[in-house]
């Protein structure tokens, strides 16, 4: 969305500085975008907005209409499905963003929806989430996700296969890395081991591929797509795109011609979003998948994992910027150097906590796992680091502070026990298991 917002800024600048002819160019771009009236189609049955965050739902449609027919000619006439679904949550204040992926085969109730022509699509007690778009268009997917999460969606953006290729090409390609050669005849992806910059058909094949990577599951594909979208965002935010007239023009055209959005996502609204995100960098753009696990009635489907999913949706709904804990404000208690050790038995917990501490200004010197399983969380400190240890303990409910001779001078060692509950943050949504960031450099494992 930052890509779209900055495109809007550039378009507005063209219109203002270029006179009537530039306005005509801008007008053509603006009118190339297709729109749906979400408010009219959904009506008043929508969640209440609880904060000043902005939520944008992004759908990748697999429609075979028009130029998209080349991707599976036998699928012409097939109802479209939204096989990539991401809720982009922009925290209040613009300092952080979370892209939340929803699995295509997540089993959910689909509410009754109104189609563009005014006819009604009946509700389904349970169905795959990616089928909602076939019931009554992208607005039905928005309505389904709102009912599922109780998060108010402010805008939606839909992109098809051809549009995705255009955008990946317009930014000059997206860097990726693979640990071995890839040959996936289903998606058409062929890559040699190492680093590549993908455009057009190669970029589309990369995000569609399943059998060439990991265990071939949709969950693995979602994780790889998240890494790809993070790299795409970094490219789009790079100065090279915005200062090169040729690339900027291509990006403007590719974006405008490839989108379906709600009526409220005007150029003025994109400009407003961009201004609110001016302090966002790649390290603050997070990617996470909704907490989910096996669906009991079909091992090839998934369901929300409770209570983790509802707790996560609650955090999105109530996301606010809160004052820092008092303990972190004490004289001499500024964040310092910390090593994080996981003794909780919960996989990935050290990385989660380390990411939250890093966001709070701590210098993370390392993460690791311990075999012991103490109940208490303990903050050890080396010579001269007691103030920092007490500041860290203030962020960890129930944590104890203790010196330790083998902790290096000036360093804090955090040992996460089985009784660990959370990190007190200064706002935003807590770090989730398995999340990644746009700043990560990942080399994808090949099957």
Steps between C-alpha positions, in 0.01 A plus 500: 500500500794731553577435133148610404514798732828628360367449147211726597744763632691491170179523298382799701837671447475441125152652494600810697822577316409400146188700421197382304678242286643335813156517658361311203768234547420478869127484426553202267702321768239567767219375278690184407436373854181293540283559808241325715263677739580299813285708735190453282555128445572409863263747663506575873599156630867586551738503800545822693835674456682519836820689413668719240677212326443449126410152374533417130404158366706386200372219277681316223234371260556191282235605245561365149317786331668697220879473490496276809358214290853388408544361854305176462297521180283213623391721789325764287160566650616375840366715786786716635668424831710730718804279556704777664327696777685747720366745757742792520468662843664842534541577870396840639780749450634328188806353671417135435305285255396134507405300191276216623468204261183287492540145362294435187360176648406647838156357585265781606132598491419720199214745567225590254637757254358747249633489143566808287169451316309498828428125510577303816747218554388268783716435803715189536537337841861408428714531186852587393568871540623535143153407371334816636603705197311260272184546709472876447832662401781644714255682727374160618855405603530829690166433672606143590831613653330779695250253647779254579740744666270785612766734356360791296655506150544852366599417142563208269729450198469213250775405250489222237781292344578747222496795739742328735744439214482866399574628849794260556648611169435870556707509821796351311456144627498346847810335655461139619734221614461118481716232662492265197375475142120527458295328228123528547316403181161596648588867551766510228771611742861408419781648710860408569642498851587847633370855462274633226300811416157400374266692271183426307429131437784383727371708791147366456623140471706546817209608720267237347745208538428235764668173403846648450550610860499361853222247563284628214225628731302820466638604840854484359389698196346770720829536690695530173247753365545707815876510444443595134252777586746635757772516235253662258413764760869579552545546125192721471612716794847538353601842369590350163137436408374842598782699340520317166230650269480187282455258790264738678282537190489123452411452863221757480347334195545145631338583833202690364414246229528201733271593788148464622439699820221636715363842403661663803857422394550817300830665413441746785453209740818332372686825557368516856613142565845572354545804721409294806761235405794731434696362799440134411806302391546139392582388855157618618306317226407164653350187339301240695246226427180479705531236775366183339535123507348180364128493421360194681272389213756524220877485540541699175325801653582729794303671776570787737694400811322619811538688727813629317307627196246700700777643720685613187188657346433676832850649484434631148166652600641670809839605363601829665816694572549488877760667725817303567508317837627716786790263566638573156507874577718483810835684489775277366246238394516554126493187282837330462649177366298183561528128422174304499484131596188286464444260790119498465475198272295705251665498157600842367435690823855643524469648151160649584620666818823616335301671225284684755804613698668615180192709419530653849858612430701210639811372324446125464840331515371145447218248550511135600327206669562335837422145600389587854135596562485746793161645580625852571633746243832638621701800383872448574750780465872547474713769664351847456174382341268486803297810394442345158403168661239671714370688196465169314326338798251787498388386156451136611223439757629286789866500389779482760834684481830340603872554434695224328879478474506341155283771344740743324541853643235741375277217372159373612408130463126435487395140576135442406332254736191285458291756691572776248186686388589805293721801440356833603537709186444870433218426259437295190415133459718247687749301293347174375649156450659452159481864397752656262592856403561674171858563613573124528730341244378144445625218278205267437536128568439287192335157525 
